[in-house]
């Protein structure tokens, strides 16, 4: 995100954004939460693969492609809106499943970093998920042990 802002200030126009699939948008959000605390552990990366496969019912090969694309998009993004705008029209159940997956990533390392929670809170707001469901999904993920 920082590099894109720097390029804008330098007058260099970034390339036109490519259309994001739902899967790549979710992969980018999962990556954003994973990196929010400044650490990317092996268990978190494995968990991301499992969650994407479960959310979209696809093979490991597809999941790896989405994660690569999601990481690239996450590095170039200026805001979370770039990803959530692709997801906010999904049925509420799917949006809540995505939010739950974000909570599971945050709890994977056994602790919740305030920056991870801040990212998830912002995503919940952008996906029009009520605060009560935000809290319920948090507690559900916490009980599941991340």
C-alpha positions in Angstrom: 0.0 0.0 0.0 2.8 2.4 0.9 4.6 1.9 -2.4 1.4 2.7 -4.3 1.0 6.0 -2.3 4.6 6.9 -2.9 4.2 6.4 -6.6 1.1 8.6 -6.6 3.1 11.4 -4.8 5.9 11.0 -7.3 3.5 11.4 -10.1 4.0 7.9 -11.4 0.7 6.4 -12.3 0.2 2.8 -11.2 -1.1 0.3 -13.7 -4.8 0.0 -14.0 -6.1 -2.5 -11.4 -7.2 -5.9 -12.7 -10.6 -7.3 -12.0 -10.5 -9.3 -8.8 -12.2 -12.6 -8.4 -14.0 -13.2 -5.1 -11.4 -15.9 -4.3 -8.4 -13.5 -4.8 -10.1 -10.8 -2.8 -10.6 -13.2 0.1 -7.0 -14.4 -0.2 -5.8 -10.8 -0.1 -7.9 -10.1 3.1 -6.6 -13.2 4.8 -3.1 -12.1 3.9 -3.8 -8.6 5.3 -4.9 -10.1 8.6 -1.9 -12.5 8.7 0.6 -9.7 8.2 -1.1 -7.2 10.5 1.0 -8.2 13.5 4.2 -8.1 11.4 4.6 -11.9 11.5 3.7 -14.6 9.0 4.0 -18.0 10.6 3.9 -21.4 8.8 0.8 -22.4 10.7 -1.0 -19.2 9.6 0.0 -19.8 5.9 -1.3 -23.4 6.1 -4.5 -22.2 7.8 -5.1 -19.7 4.9 -4.8 -22.6 2.4 -7.2 -24.7 4.4 -9.7 -21.9 4.8 -9.7 -20.9 1.1 -10.2 -24.5 0.1 -13.1 -24.8 2.5 -14.7 -21.5 1.6 -14.6 -22.2 -2.2 -14.4 -26.0 -2.4 -11.4 -26.0 -4.7 -8.1 -27.9 -5.1 -4.8 -27.0 -3.5 -3.5 -25.9 -6.9 -6.3 -23.4 -7.3 -5.8 -22.2 -3.7 -2.1 -21.6 -4.3 -2.9 -19.5 -7.4 -5.4 -17.4 -5.4 -2.9 -16.9 -2.6 -0.2 -15.8 -4.9 -2.5 -13.4 -6.7 -4.0 -12.2 -3.4 -0.5 -11.5 -1.9 0.4 -9.5 -5.0 -2.9 -7.5 -4.8 -2.5 -7.0 -1.1 1.0 -5.5 -1.6 -0.3 -3.0 -4.2 -3.6 -2.1 -2.5 -4.2 1.3 -1.0 -7.2 0.3 1.2 -9.2 -2.7 2.2 -12.1 -1.3 0.1 -10.4 -2.6 -3.0 -11.1 -6.1 -1.8 -14.4 -5.7 0.1 -16.1 -3.9 -2.7 -15.9 -7.2 -4.7 -17.4 -9.1 -1.7 -20.1 -6.8 -0.2 -22.8 -8.0 -2.5 -22.5 -11.6 -1.5 -25.2 -13.1 0.6 -24.8 -12.4 4.3 -24.0 -16.0 5.1 -21.0 -15.9 2.8 -19.8 -12.6 4.1 -20.0 -13.9 7.6 -18.1 -17.0 6.6 -15.3 -14.8 5.2 -15.2 -12.8 8.5 -15.1 -16.0 10.5 -12.1 -17.1 8.4 -10.4 -13.8 9.1 -10.9 -14.4 12.9 -9.5 -17.9 12.6 -6.4 -16.6 10.9 -6.0 -14.0 13.7 -6.3 -16.7 16.4 -4.0 -19.2 14.7 -0.9 -18.2 16.6 -2.7 -18.4 19.9 -3.1 -14.6 20.5 -5.0 -11.8 19.0 -3.0 -8.8 18.1 -4.8 -5.4 18.3 -3.8 -4.6 14.7 -5.4 -7.9 13.5 -8.6 -7.0 15.3 -8.6 -3.5 13.8 -8.3 -4.9 10.2 -11.1 -7.4 10.9 -13.3 -4.7 12.3 -12.7 -2.5 9.3 -13.6 -5.5 7.0 -16.8 -6.2 9.0 -17.9 -2.6 8.5 -17.1 -2.6 4.8 -19.0 -5.9 4.4 -22.0 -4.5 6.3 -21.8 -7.1 9.0 -23.5 -5.9 12.2 -21.3 -5.4 15.3 -23.2 -8.1 17.2 -22.3 -10.7 14.5 -18.7 -9.4 14.5 -18.5 -10.2 18.2 -20.3 -13.6 17.9 -17.9 -14.7 15.1 -14.9 -13.5 17.1 -16.0 -15.6 20.1 -16.8 -18.6 17.9 -13.3 -18.5 16.3 -11.7 -18.0 19.8 -13.5 -21.1 21.1 -12.3 -23.1 18.1 -8.8 -22.2 19.1 -8.0 -20.3 15.9 
